[in-house]
Amino acid sequence: MYYDETPLHFVLPSPNMPTLDTVLVYPGACLIEGTNVSEEFTE
């Protein structure tokens, strides 16, 4: 069950996380940051 399916009121955990979607994506983004995958392309 997702949080928006409950009768509870959503409280902002941070000003940088204004929506529930941001809260759902954040843990996955942190897991990717912990890997050695790079966004740069080097030749």
C-alpha positions in Angstrom: 0.0 0.0 0.0 1.4 3.4 -1.0 1.2 6.3 1.4 -1.3 8.2 -0.7 -3.7 5.2 -0.4 -3.9 5.7 3.4 -6.0 8.3 5.2 -2.9 10.0 6.6 -1.8 13.5 5.7 1.5 13.7 3.9 4.0 15.8 5.8 7.0 17.2 3.8 10.2 15.4 5.0 12.3 18.2 3.3 11.7 21.4 1.3 13.5 19.6 -1.5 11.0 16.8 -1.5 7.7 18.5 -2.2 5.8 15.5 -3.6 5.3 11.8 -2.8 6.8 10.9 -6.2 10.1 12.5 -5.1 10.1 10.5 -1.9 9.6 7.3 -3.8 12.4 8.0 -6.3 15.0 9.2 -3.8 16.1 5.8 -2.4 16.7 4.4 -5.8 18.7 7.5 -6.8 20.9 7.0 -3.7 21.5 3.4 -4.6 22.7 4.3 -8.1 25.0 7.0 -6.7 26.7 4.4 -4.6 27.8 2.4 -7.6 30.8 3.1 -9.9 28.5 4.0 -12.8 29.5 7.2 -14.4 27.5 9.7 -16.3 30.6 10.9 -18.2 31.6 9.6 -21.6 35.4 9.3 -22.0 37.2 8.2 -25.1 
